[in-house]
Amino acid sequence: MSYDVEKYVALDKKHVWHHLTNHKNFEPAIYVKGEGNRVTDINGKTYLDAVAGGVWTVNVGYGRKEIVDRVAAQMMDMCYFANGIGNIPTIEFSEKLISKMPGMNRVYLSNSGSEANEKAFKIVRQIGQTKHNGKKTGIIYRDRDYHGTTITTLSACGQFERRMQYGPFTPGFYSFPDCDTYRSKFGKCEDLGVKMAKQLEEVILNVGPDEIGGVCCETMTAGGGILVPPAGYYETMREICDKYGILMLMDEVVCGVGRTGKWFGYQYWDFQPDIVTMAKGVASGYAAISCTVTTEKVFEDFLADNTDDFFRDISTFGGCTAGPAAALENIAIIERENLLENCVTMGDYLLDGLKGLMDKHAIIGDARGRGLFAGIELVKDRETKEPLPEPMANAVVGAAKAAGVLIGKTSRSFRGFNNTITLCPALISTKSDIEELVAGIDTALCTIEQKFGL
Ligand SMILES: Cc1ncc(COP(=O)(O)O)c(C=O)c1O
């Protein structure tokens, strides 16, 4: 299909306010077709999409007719009724989801990652109000983590550049140090996970255990730099939280539903969370859906004799049936096509390829990730680990695009550290896709090294 490019570009520039975009001297790109893990722009150029729709979303790839058919049939049967009433896809999806999350039991639906996290925070606060005489309403978040775009999720945001200019914030949020192993102040040691997690206890004691009701972490920090906590980290955190009666909230908005090679990233550690949130990969972008999943124990705190004490929260579009219908088929595809297994195999292959590039490119300081959640941190100097300046890192992304590969980058996140290239190709990626991706990055790095004399 051909389009009147000039017309659409002009109309986009005239009327569309794009997300996270400075519109001064902005030239829009317009994508018109997605198939598998490729997208085609309005000029007819096709790219390998290693950003899963830009922000870790299209996990099972584009053009999935089976999802479209299921959603279409569901919408003809019963498109919507407010979530106070049951519907078939929500019931079936909740059962399926819980079968992938031993120890969890209740599924609360909404529409975005931010909203799912807001629900989680409201759950913590209401438990504080009803069960702890108004105490334990405080929530601790981790530096470099992101939990959403609303004022309260930004109050729990460890990325300065996302927060700045949006205060004043919701009170009762406190931060603890990040889980960056590459730049860890503890260096490399056997018990790094334990040491890093213990930093949480210092904050709990400083604020006062009576004030803190929850701790919220991105299981693996995504937009803050592809940070995978070390072994022992969450197990230690669980012990600390149990000691002080604190709920553990795992934000799986990026890692959830297969991205790291398990259904949920937290399943790489041996502990039981209290609340898990998810959004992006739940329906791979085919419909808007997010979930706040709790244990039965958390849910029971809302079985109220008093009419004020049940969870008095609603989300209008949490009643759309398109979300759970798409999510059911999304999970069915992952099962049918063994995509978790493929994610692990291709993730290892990708990481090997990225580590291989380190021999050739001194500006790669570190290559890291888990499954098809990966990144390379770019530095000016491997010894000092001085970050590559952001304009140069941006130029790498541009050069990769020119070479036909869409890659991401930490952006508007942690001041001075927007130097990590982020990669999240679809879980359907093949060996040759990964080779093409690594070759595209290689080409981009060569171009930028030459351009800036690095
Ligand atoms: C880890 C994490 N949590 C929450 C969110 C917020 O999700 P949404 O943009 O759907 O509100 C994001 C979005 O990028 C995210 O990466």
The ligand as a Gaussian input file, in Angstrom:
#p B3LYP/6-31G(d) Opt

LIG

0 1
 C        9.185000      -0.783000      34.592000
 C        8.033000       0.079000      34.167000
 N        7.005000       0.251000      35.003000
 C        5.954000       1.005000      34.666000
 C        5.889000       1.650000      33.454000
 C        4.712000       2.491000      33.116000
 O        3.924000       1.863000      32.155000
 P        2.889000       2.701000      31.266000
 O        3.686000       3.544000      30.332000
 O        2.099000       1.619000      30.584000
 O        2.055000       3.488000      32.183000
 C        6.936000       1.480000      32.541000
 C        6.893000       2.140000      31.220000
 O        7.845000       2.232000      30.496000
 C        8.051000       0.691000      32.915000
 O        9.093000       0.536000      32.090000

